[in-house]
Structures are given as structure tokens and as C-alpha cells.
Amino acid sequence: MCGVVSGSDIKKWLKTNTDKLDVIIKSSGDKHLDKIVLNFIEGLLQYRFKPRYEK
């Protein structure tokens, strides 16, 4: 990435060239089940959108 953008242009480059998707999931109250559901949805979204970079 160093050759693509300089330090001062990173914020601008990210806003122009990437997308952000926030997914809000209501808790069921069962922490174990919530973790399973969250992992499933994360895997499904990664499969569907095939992100190049992930945090």
C-alpha cells in the first residue's frame, strides 16, 4: 500500500475506495448462542462479499 497512497492521503483513499457495512444483531440473551450466530453471519458475509482485506 505504501506505493499507492502517502501518509496524508490514507483517510481520503479509504473513503473513496472502500465500503463499510454495519450489521446490528439483537441479542437473544444467551451469550453462547449469540457467539454462534455472530460467527455464522460473519462467515456468510465474508463468503458473499469476498473482502480483500479484513480487520
mmCIF file as Biopython writes it, N, C-alpha, C and O atoms, coordinates in Angstrom:
data_model
#
loop_
_atom_site.group_PDB
_atom_site.id
_atom_site.type_symbol
_atom_site.label_atom_id
_atom_site.label_alt_id
_atom_site.label_comp_id
_atom_site.label_asym_id
_atom_site.label_entity_id
_atom_site.label_seq_id
_atom_site.pdbx_PDB_ins_code
_atom_site.Cartn_x
_atom_site.Cartn_y
_atom_site.Cartn_z
_atom_site.occupancy
_atom_site.B_iso_or_equiv
_atom_site.auth_seq_id
_atom_site.auth_asym_id
_atom_site.pdbx_PDB_model_num
ATOM 1   N N  . MET A ? 1  ? 0.814   -1.193  0.000  1.0 0.0 1  A 1 
ATOM 2   C CA . MET A ? 1  ? 0.000   0.000   0.000  1.0 0.0 1  A 1 
ATOM 3   C C  . MET A ? 1  ? 0.858   1.258   0.000  1.0 0.0 1  A 1 
ATOM 4   O O  . MET A ? 1  ? 0.378   2.326   -0.377 1.0 0.0 1  A 1 
ATOM 5   N N  . CYS A ? 2  ? 2.116   1.154   0.415  1.0 0.0 2  A 1 
ATOM 6   C CA . CYS A ? 2  ? 2.961   2.347   0.513  1.0 0.0 2  A 1 
ATOM 7   C C  . CYS A ? 2  ? 3.102   3.049   -0.823 1.0 0.0 2  A 1 
ATOM 8   O O  . CYS A ? 2  ? 3.202   4.275   -0.865 1.0 0.0 2  A 1 
ATOM 9   N N  . GLY A ? 3  ? 3.111   2.301   -1.912 1.0 0.0 3  A 1 
ATOM 10  C CA . GLY A ? 3  ? 3.253   2.919   -3.222 1.0 0.0 3  A 1 
ATOM 11  C C  . GLY A ? 3  ? 1.969   3.534   -3.739 1.0 0.0 3  A 1 
ATOM 12  O O  . GLY A ? 3  ? 1.999   4.323   -4.683 1.0 0.0 3  A 1 
ATOM 13  N N  . VAL A ? 4  ? 0.845   3.190   -3.140 1.0 0.0 4  A 1 
ATOM 14  C CA . VAL A ? 4  ? -0.452  3.657   -3.627 1.0 0.0 4  A 1 
ATOM 15  C C  . VAL A ? 4  ? -0.827  5.014   -3.047 1.0 0.0 4  A 1 
ATOM 16  O O  . VAL A ? 4  ? -1.290  5.894   -3.773 1.0 0.0 4  A 1 
ATOM 17  N N  . VAL A ? 5  ? -0.631  5.188   -1.741 1.0 0.0 5  A 1 
ATOM 18  C CA . VAL A ? 5  ? -1.015  6.435   -1.069 1.0 0.0 5  A 1 
ATOM 19  C C  . VAL A ? 5  ? 0.083   6.889   -0.116 1.0 0.0 5  A 1 
ATOM 20  O O  . VAL A ? 5  ? 0.866   6.084   0.389  1.0 0.0 5  A 1 
ATOM 21  N N  . SER A ? 6  ? 0.119   8.181   0.113  1.0 0.0 6  A 1 
ATOM 22  C CA . SER A ? 6  ? 1.053   8.714   1.098  1.0 0.0 6  A 1 
ATOM 23  C C  . SER A ? 6  ? 0.334   8.823   2.438  1.0 0.0 6  A 1 
ATOM 24  O O  . SER A ? 6  ? -0.886  8.673   2.501  1.0 0.0 6  A 1 
ATOM 25  N N  . GLY A ? 7  ? 1.072   9.080   3.494  1.0 0.0 7  A 1 
ATOM 26  C CA . GLY A ? 7  ? 0.509   9.144   4.842  1.0 0.0 7  A 1 
ATOM 27  C C  . GLY A ? 7  ? -0.649  10.109  4.988  1.0 0.0 7  A 1 
ATOM 28  O O  . GLY A ? 7  ? -1.600  9.823   5.715  1.0 0.0 7  A 1 
ATOM 29  N N  . SER A ? 8  ? -0.591  11.232  4.323  1.0 0.0 8  A 1 
ATOM 30  C CA . SER A ? 8  ? -1.638  12.240  4.487  1.0 0.0 8  A 1 
ATOM 31  C C  . SER A ? 8  ? -2.888  11.936  3.662  1.0 0.0 8  A 1 
ATOM 32  O O  . SER A ? 8  ? -3.941  12.529  3.894  1.0 0.0 8  A 1 
ATOM 33  N N  . ASP A ? 9  ? -2.783  11.029  2.713  1.0 0.0 9  A 1 
ATOM 34  C CA . ASP A ? 9  ? -3.919  10.721  1.835  1.0 0.0 9  A 1 
ATOM 35  C C  . ASP A ? 9  ? -4.663  9.448   2.216  1.0 0.0 9  A 1 
ATOM 36  O O  . ASP A ? 9  ? -5.623  9.075   1.542  1.0 0.0 9  A 1 
ATOM 37  N N  . ILE A ? 10 ? -4.240  8.772   3.281  1.0 0.0 10 A 1 
ATOM 38  C CA . ILE A ? 10 ? -4.834  7.478   3.624  1.0 0.0 10 A 1 
ATOM 39  C C  . ILE A ? 10 ? -6.327  7.602   3.907  1.0 0.0 10 A 1 
ATOM 40  O O  . ILE A ? 10 ? -7.117  6.808   3.396  1.0 0.0 10 A 1 
ATOM 41  N N  . LYS A ? 11 ? -6.725  8.588   4.716  1.0 0.0 11 A 1 
ATOM 42  C CA . LYS A ? 11 ? -8.142  8.754   5.059  1.0 0.0 11 A 1 
ATOM 43  C C  . LYS A ? 11 ? -8.982  8.992   3.800  1.0 0.0 11 A 1 
ATOM 44  O O  . LYS A ? 11 ? -10.048 8.398   3.641  1.0 0.0 11 A 1 
ATOM 45  N N  . LYS A ? 12 ? -8.507  9.846   2.924  1.0 0.0 12 A 1 
ATOM 46  C CA . LYS A ? 12 ? -9.223  10.138  1.684  1.0 0.0 12 A 1 
ATOM 47  C C  . LYS A ? 12 ? -9.308  8.891   0.808  1.0 0.0 12 A 1 
ATOM 48  O O  . LYS A ? 12 ? -10.357 8.602   0.234  1.0 0.0 12 A 1 
ATOM 49  N N  . TRP A ? 13 ? -8.193  8.149   0.707  1.0 0.0 13 A 1 
ATOM 50  C CA . TRP A ? 13 ? -8.169  6.938   -0.117 1.0 0.0 13 A 1 
ATOM 51  C C  . TRP A ? 13 ? -9.158  5.903   0.414  1.0 0.0 13 A 1 
ATOM 52  O O  . TRP A ? 13 ? -9.885  5.283   -0.362 1.0 0.0 13 A 1 
ATOM 53  N N  . LEU A ? 14 ? -9.187  5.714   1.744  1.0 0.0 14 A 1 
ATOM 54  C CA . LEU A ? 14 ? -10.110 4.747   2.335  1.0 0.0 14 A 1 
ATOM 55  C C  . LEU A ? 14 ? -11.565 5.115   2.060  1.0 0.0 14 A 1 
ATOM 56  O O  . LEU A ? 14 ? -12.359 4.249   1.694  1.0 0.0 14 A 1 
ATOM 57  N N  . LYS A ? 15 ? -11.923 6.380   2.232  1.0 0.0 15 A 1 
ATOM 58  C CA . LYS A ? 15 ? -13.297 6.813   1.995  1.0 0.0 15 A 1 
ATOM 59  C C  . LYS A ? 15 ? -13.699 6.651   0.531  1.0 0.0 15 A 1 
ATOM 60  O O  . LYS A ? 15 ? -14.859 6.361   0.235  1.0 0.0 15 A 1 
ATOM 61  N N  . THR A ? 16 ? -12.752 6.835   -0.380 1.0 0.0 16 A 1 
ATOM 62  C CA . THR A ? 16 ? -13.044 6.764   -1.805 1.0 0.0 16 A 1 
ATOM 63  C C  . THR A ? 16 ? -13.080 5.330   -2.320 1.0 0.0 16 A 1 
ATOM 64  O O  . THR A ? 16 ? -13.873 5.016   -3.208 1.0 0.0 16 A 1 
ATOM 65  N N  . ASN A ? 17 ? -12.236 4.456   -1.778 1.0 0.0 17 A 1 
ATOM 66  C CA . ASN A ? 17 ? -12.026 3.135   -2.374 1.0 0.0 17 A 1 
ATOM 67  C C  . ASN A ? 17 ? -12.533 1.950   -1.567 1.0 0.0 17 A 1 
ATOM 68  O O  . ASN A ? 17 ? -12.345 0.804   -1.978 1.0 0.0 17 A 1 
ATOM 69  N N  . THR A ? 18 ? -13.161 2.196   -0.445 1.0 0.0 18 A 1 
ATOM 70  C CA . THR A ? 18 ? -13.673 1.086   0.354  1.0 0.0 18 A 1 
ATOM 71  C C  . THR A ? 18 ? -15.118 1.350   0.768  1.0 0.0 18 A 1 
ATOM 72  O O  . THR A ? 18 ? -15.612 2.475   0.685  1.0 0.0 18 A 1 
ATOM 73  N N  . ASP A ? 19 ? -15.773 0.302   1.209  1.0 0.0 19 A 1 
ATOM 74  C CA . ASP A ? 19 ? -17.133 0.389   1.726  1.0 0.0 19 A 1 
ATOM 75  C C  . ASP A ? 19 ? -17.154 -0.176  3.136  1.0 0.0 19 A 1 
ATOM 76  O O  . ASP A ? 19 ? -16.327 -1.017  3.488  1.0 0.0 19 A 1 
ATOM 77  N N  . LYS A ? 20 ? -18.081 0.279   3.925  1.0 0.0 20 A 1 
ATOM 78  C CA . LYS A ? 20 ? -18.259 -0.220  5.284  1.0 0.0 20 A 1 
ATOM 79  C C  . LYS A ? 20 ? -19.694 -0.679  5.434  1.0 0.0 20 A 1 
ATOM 80  O O  . LYS A ? 20 ? -20.624 -0.007  4.988  1.0 0.0 20 A 1 
ATOM 81  N N  . LEU A ? 21 ? -19.865 -1.820  6.061  1.0 0.0 21 A 1 
ATOM 82  C CA . LEU A ? 21 ? -21.189 -2.375  6.275  1.0 0.0 21 A 1 
ATOM 83  C C  . LEU A ? 21 ? -21.336 -2.682  7.759  1.0 0.0 21 A 1 
ATOM 84  O O  . LEU A ? 21 ? -20.595 -3.503  8.299  1.0 0.0 21 A 1 
ATOM 85  N N  . ASP A ? 22 ? -22.283 -2.030  8.418  1.0 0.0 22 A 1 
ATOM 86  C CA . ASP A ? 22 ? -22.566 -2.300  9.826  1.0 0.0 22 A 1 
ATOM 87  C C  . ASP A ? 22 ? -23.792 -3.200  9.900  1.0 0.0 22 A 1 
ATOM 88  O O  . ASP A ? 22 ? -24.831 -2.902  9.312  1.0 0.0 22 A 1 
ATOM 89  N N  . VAL A ? 23 ? -23.656 -4.305  10.630 1.0 0.0 23 A 1 
ATOM 90  C CA . VAL A ? 23 ? -24.766 -5.237  10.816 1.0 0.0 23 A 1 
ATOM 91  C C  . VAL A ? 23 ? -25.104 -5.245  12.297 1.0 0.0 23 A 1 
ATOM 92  O O  . VAL A ? 23 ? -24.244 -5.529  13.131 1.0 0.0 23 A 1 
ATOM 93  N N  . ILE A ? 24 ? -26.334 -4.938  12.624 1.0 0.0 24 A 1 
ATOM 94  C CA . ILE A ? 24 ? -26.767 -4.891  14.018 1.0 0.0 24 A 1 
ATOM 95  C C  . ILE A ? 24 ? -27.646 -6.110  14.280 1.0 0.0 24 A 1 
ATOM 96  O O  . ILE A ? 24 ? -28.633 -6.347  13.585 1.0 0.0 24 A 1 
ATOM 97  N N  . ILE A ? 25 ? -27.265 -6.872  15.296 1.0 0.0 25 A 1 
ATOM 98  C CA . ILE A ? 25 ? -27.977 -8.103  15.637 1.0 0.0 25 A 1 
ATOM 99  C C  . ILE A ? 25 ? -28.480 -7.978  17.071 1.0 0.0 25 A 1 
ATOM 100 O O  . ILE A ? 25 ? -27.709 -7.678  17.983 1.0 0.0 25 A 1 
ATOM 101 N N  . LYS A ? 26 ? -29.754 -8.206  17.260 1.0 0.0 26 A 1 
ATOM 102 C CA . LYS A ? 26 ? -30.320 -8.141  18.603 1.0 0.0 26 A 1 
ATOM 103 C C  . LYS A ? 26 ? -29.923 -9.390  19.381 1.0 0.0 26 A 1 
ATOM 104 O O  . LYS A ? 26 ? -30.027 -10.503 18.867 1.0 0.0 26 A 1 
ATOM 105 N N  . SER A ? 27 ? -29.472 -9.209  20.607 1.0 0.0 27 A 1 
ATOM 106 C CA . SER A ? 27 ? -29.034 -10.318 21.450 1.0 0.0 27 A 1 
ATOM 107 C C  . SER A ? 27 ? -30.219 -11.165 21.883 1.0 0.0 27 A 1 
ATOM 108 O O  . SER A ? 27 ? -31.304 -10.654 22.158 1.0 0.0 27 A 1 
ATOM 109 N N  . SER A ? 28 ? -29.986 -12.470 21.937 1.0 0.0 28 A 1 
ATOM 110 C CA . SER A ? 28 ? -31.029 -13.374 22.422 1.0 0.0 28 A 1 
ATOM 111 C C  . SER A ? 28 ? -30.978 -13.521 23.938 1.0 0.0 28 A 1 
ATOM 112 O O  . SER A ? 28 ? -31.890 -14.076 24.550 1.0 0.0 28 A 1 
ATOM 113 N N  . GLY A ? 29 ? -29.891 -13.013 24.540 1.0 0.0 29 A 1 
ATOM 114 C CA . GLY A ? 29 ? -29.719 -13.151 25.980 1.0 0.0 29 A 1 
ATOM 115 C C  . GLY A ? 29 ? -28.835 -14.337 26.340 1.0 0.0 29 A 1 
ATOM 116 O O  . GLY A ? 29 ? -28.337 -14.418 27.463 1.0 0.0 29 A 1 
ATOM 117 N N  . ASP A ? 30 ? -28.635 -15.254 25.406 1.0 0.0 30 A 1 
ATOM 118 C CA . ASP A ? 30 ? -27.776 -16.423 25.605 1.0 0.0 30 A 1 
ATOM 119 C C  . ASP A ? 30 ? -26.432 -16.132 24.947 1.0 0.0 30 A 1 
ATOM 120 O O  . ASP A ? 30 ? -26.337 -16.139 23.720 1.0 0.0 30 A 1 
ATOM 121 N N  . LYS A ? 31 ? -25.390 -15.876 25.741 1.0 0.0 31 A 1 
ATOM 122 C CA . LYS A ? 31 ? -24.097 -15.464 25.196 1.0 0.0 31 A 1 
ATOM 123 C C  . LYS A ? 31 ? -23.505 -16.512 24.264 1.0 0.0 31 A 1 
ATOM 124 O O  . LYS A ? 31 ? -22.905 -16.164 23.246 1.0 0.0 31 A 1 
ATOM 125 N N  . HIS A ? 32 ? -23.664 -17.785 24.594 1.0 0.0 32 A 1 
ATOM 126 C CA . HIS A ? 32 ? -23.125 -18.853 23.744 1.0 0.0 32 A 1 
ATOM 127 C C  . HIS A ? 32 ? -23.821 -18.859 22.383 1.0 0.0 32 A 1 
ATOM 128 O O  . HIS A ? 32 ? -23.159 -18.938 21.348 1.0 0.0 32 A 1 
ATOM 129 N N  . LEU A ? 33 ? -25.130 -18.776 22.381 1.0 0.0 33 A 1 
ATOM 130 C CA . LEU A ? 33 ? -25.888 -18.747 21.131 1.0 0.0 33 A 1 
ATOM 131 C C  . LEU A ? 33 ? -25.582 -17.495 20.332 1.0 0.0 33 A 1 
ATOM 132 O O  . LEU A ? 33 ? -25.466 -17.555 19.108 1.0 0.0 33 A 1 
ATOM 133 N N  . ASP A ? 34 ? -25.451 -16.359 21.009 1.0 0.0 34 A 1 
ATOM 134 C CA . ASP A ? 34 ? -25.115 -15.102 20.324 1.0 0.0 34 A 1 
ATOM 135 C C  . ASP A ? 34 ? -23.780 -15.221 19.589 1.0 0.0 34 A 1 
ATOM 136 O O  . ASP A ? 34 ? -23.642 -14.743 18.463 1.0 0.0 34 A 1 
ATOM 137 N N  . LYS A ? 35 ? -22.803 -15.855 20.226 1.0 0.0 35 A 1 
ATOM 138 C CA . LYS A ? 35 ? -21.478 -16.029 19.616 1.0 0.0 35 A 1 
ATOM 139 C C  . LYS A ? 35 ? -21.575 -16.928 18.380 1.0 0.0 35 A 1 
ATOM 140 O O  . LYS A ? 35 ? -20.938 -16.646 17.365 1.0 0.0 35 A 1 
ATOM 141 N N  . ILE A ? 36 ? -22.344 -17.978 18.451 1.0 0.0 36 A 1 
ATOM 142 C CA . ILE A ? 36 ? -22.528 -18.889 17.312 1.0 0.0 36 A 1 
ATOM 143 C C  . ILE A ? 36 ? -23.180 -18.149 16.145 1.0 0.0 36 A 1 
ATOM 144 O O  . ILE A ? 36 ? -22.729 -18.257 15.005 1.0 0.0 36 A 1 
ATOM 145 N N  . VAL A ? 37 ? -24.239 -17.401 16.436 1.0 0.0 37 A 1 
ATOM 146 C CA . VAL A ? 37 ? -24.949 -16.647 15.399 1.0 0.0 37 A 1 
ATOM 147 C C  . VAL A ? 37 ? -24.037 -15.600 14.771 1.0 0.0 37 A 1 
ATOM 148 O O  . VAL A ? 37 ? -24.010 -15.451 13.549 1.0 0.0 37 A 1 
ATOM 149 N N  . LEU A ? 38 ? -23.290 -14.873 15.601 1.0 0.0 38 A 1 
ATOM 150 C CA . LEU A ? 38 ? -22.371 -13.852 15.101 1.0 0.0 38 A 1 
ATOM 151 C C  . LEU A ? 38 ? -21.306 -14.466 14.194 1.0 0.0 38 A 1 
ATOM 152 O O  . LEU A ? 38 ? -21.026 -13.924 13.125 1.0 0.0 38 A 1 
ATOM 153 N N  . ASN A ? 39 ? -20.712 -15.581 14.600 1.0 0.0 39 A 1 
ATOM 154 C CA . ASN A ? 39 ? -19.706 -16.249 13.777 1.0 0.0 39 A 1 
ATOM 155 C C  . ASN A ? 39 ? -20.298 -16.727 12.456 1.0 0.0 39 A 1 
ATOM 156 O O  . ASN A ? 39 ? -19.649 -16.628 11.415 1.0 0.0 39 A 1 
ATOM 157 N N  . PHE A ? 40 ? -21.528 -17.246 12.491 1.0 0.0 40 A 1 
ATOM 158 C CA . PHE A ? 40 ? -22.179 -17.705 11.269 1.0 0.0 40 A 1 
ATOM 159 C C  . PHE A ? 40 ? -22.417 -16.546 10.297 1.0 0.0 40 A 1 
ATOM 160 O O  . PHE A ? 40 ? -22.129 -16.658 9.106  1.0 0.0 40 A 1 
ATOM 161 N N  . ILE A ? 41 ? -22.942 -15.442 10.812 1.0 0.0 41 A 1 
ATOM 162 C CA . ILE A ? 41 ? -23.233 -14.288 9.956  1.0 0.0 41 A 1 
ATOM 163 C C  . ILE A ? 41 ? -21.947 -13.700 9.396  1.0 0.0 41 A 1 
ATOM 164 O O  . ILE A ? 41 ? -21.902 -13.323 8.225  1.0 0.0 41 A 1 
ATOM 165 N N  . GLU A ? 42 ? -20.899 -13.616 10.213 1.0 0.0 42 A 1 
ATOM 166 C CA . GLU A ? 42 ? -19.613 -13.102 9.736  1.0 0.0 42 A 1 
ATOM 167 C C  . GLU A ? 42 ? -19.077 -13.974 8.599  1.0 0.0 42 A 1 
ATOM 168 O O  . GLU A ? 42 ? -18.633 -13.454 7.576  1.0 0.0 42 A 1 
ATOM 169 N N  . GLY A ? 43 ? -19.117 -15.287 8.773  1.0 0.0 43 A 1 
ATOM 170 C CA . GLY A ? 43 ? -18.655 -16.197 7.723  1.0 0.0 43 A 1 
ATOM 171 C C  . GLY A ? 43 ? -19.493 -16.080 6.465  1.0 0.0 43 A 1 
ATOM 172 O O  . GLY A ? 43 ? -18.953 -16.106 5.360  1.0 0.0 43 A 1 
ATOM 173 N N  . LEU A ? 44 ? -20.793 -15.952 6.613  1.0 0.0 44 A 1 
ATOM 174 C CA . LEU A ? 44 ? -21.690 -15.811 5.468  1.0 0.0 44 A 1 
ATOM 175 C C  . LEU A ? 44 ? -21.393 -14.531 4.686  1.0 0.0 44 A 1 
ATOM 176 O O  . LEU A ? 44 ? -21.345 -14.552 3.456  1.0 0.0 44 A 1 
ATOM 177 N N  . LEU A ? 45 ? -21.196 -13.421 5.396  1.0 0.0 45 A 1 
ATOM 178 C CA . LEU A ? 45 ? -20.897 -12.153 4.725  1.0 0.0 45 A 1 
ATOM 179 C C  . LEU A ? 45 ? -19.532 -12.188 4.046  1.0 0.0 45 A 1 
ATOM 180 O O  . LEU A ? 45 ? -19.367 -11.642 2.955  1.0 0.0 45 A 1 
ATOM 181 N N  . GLN A ? 46 ? -18.548 -12.830 4.687  1.0 0.0 46 A 1 
ATOM 182 C CA . GLN A ? 46 ? -17.236 -12.944 4.060  1.0 0.0 46 A 1 
ATOM 183 C C  . GLN A ? 46 ? -17.306 -13.813 2.810  1.0 0.0 46 A 1 
ATOM 184 O O  . GLN A ? 46 ? -16.653 -13.510 1.810  1.0 0.0 46 A 1 
ATOM 185 N N  . TYR A ? 47 ? -18.085 -14.883 2.854  1.0 0.0 47 A 1 
ATOM 186 C CA . TYR A ? 47 ? -18.263 -15.735 1.679  1.0 0.0 47 A 1 
ATOM 187 C C  . TYR A ? 47 ? -18.939 -14.957 0.553  1.0 0.0 47 A 1 
ATOM 188 O O  . TYR A ? 47 ? -18.532 -15.052 -0.605 1.0 0.0 47 A 1 
ATOM 189 N N  . ARG A ? 48 ? -19.958 -14.200 0.894  1.0 0.0 48 A 1 
ATOM 190 C CA . ARG A ? 48 ? -20.732 -13.472 -0.114 1.0 0.0 48 A 1 
ATOM 191 C C  . ARG A ? 48 ? -19.951 -12.322 -0.748 1.0 0.0 48 A 1 
ATOM 192 O O  . ARG A ? 48 ? -19.986 -12.144 -1.965 1.0 0.0 48 A 1 
ATOM 193 N N  . PHE A ? 49 ? -19.243 -11.537 0.079  1.0 0.0 49 A 1 
ATOM 194 C CA . PHE A ? 49 ? -18.596 -10.330 -0.426 1.0 0.0 49 A 1 
ATOM 195 C C  . PHE A ? 49 ? -17.107 -10.498 -0.735 1.0 0.0 49 A 1 
ATOM 196 O O  . PHE A ? 49 ? -16.514 -9.649  -1.400 1.0 0.0 49 A 1 
ATOM 197 N N  . LYS A ? 50 ? -16.497 -11.595 -0.255 1.0 0.0 50 A 1 
ATOM 198 C CA . LYS A ? 50 ? -15.103 -11.901 -0.520 1.0 0.0 50 A 1 
ATOM 199 C C  . LYS A ? 50 ? -14.183 -10.682 -0.348 1.0 0.0 50 A 1 
ATOM 200 O O  . LYS A ? 50 ? -13.559 -10.231 -1.309 1.0 0.0 50 A 1 
ATOM 201 N N  . PRO A ? 51 ? -14.103 -10.152 0.887  1.0 0.0 51 A 1 
ATOM 202 C CA . PRO A ? 51 ? -13.278 -8.956  1.101  1.0 0.0 51 A 1 
ATOM 203 C C  . PRO A ? 51 ? -11.797 -9.237  0.850  1.0 0.0 51 A 1 
ATOM 204 O O  . PRO A ? 51 ? -11.294 -10.312 1.177  1.0 0.0 51 A 1 
ATOM 205 N N  . ARG A ? 52 ? -11.124 -8.280  0.278  1.0 0.0 52 A 1 
ATOM 206 C CA . ARG A ? 52 ? -9.686  -8.410  0.025  1.0 0.0 52 A 1 
ATOM 207 C C  . ARG A ? 52 ? -8.907  -8.226  1.321  1.0 0.0 52 A 1 
ATOM 208 O O  . ARG A ? 52 ? -7.928  -8.928  1.574  1.0 0.0 52 A 1 
ATOM 209 N N  . TYR A ? 53 ? -9.343  -7.289  2.124  1.0 0.0 53 A 1 
ATOM 210 C CA . TYR A ? 53 ? -8.702  -7.022  3.403  1.0 0.0 53 A 1 
ATOM 211 C C  . TYR A ? 53 ? -9.742  -7.064  4.482  1.0 0.0 53 A 1 
ATOM 212 O O  . TYR A ? 53 ? -10.876 -6.635  4.272  1.0 0.0 53 A 1 
ATOM 213 N N  . GLU A ? 54 ? -9.381  -7.570  5.627  1.0 0.0 54 A 1 
ATOM 214 C CA . GLU A ? 54 ? -10.326 -7.622  6.738  1.0 0.0 54 A 1 
ATOM 215 C C  . GLU A ? 54 ? -9.563  -7.305  8.006  1.0 0.0 54 A 1 
ATOM 216 O O  . GLU A ? 54 ? -8.396  -7.670  8.144  1.0 0.0 54 A 1 
ATOM 217 N N  . LYS A ? 55 ? -10.223 -6.624  8.936  1.0 0.0 55 A 1 
ATOM 218 C CA . LYS A ? 55 ? -9.528  -6.288  10.179 1.0 0.0 55 A 1 
ATOM 219 C C  . LYS A ? 55 ? -9.704  -7.346  11.202 1.0 0.0 55 A 1 
ATOM 220 O O  . LYS A ? 55 ? -9.183  -7.225  12.311 1.0 0.0 55 A 1 
#
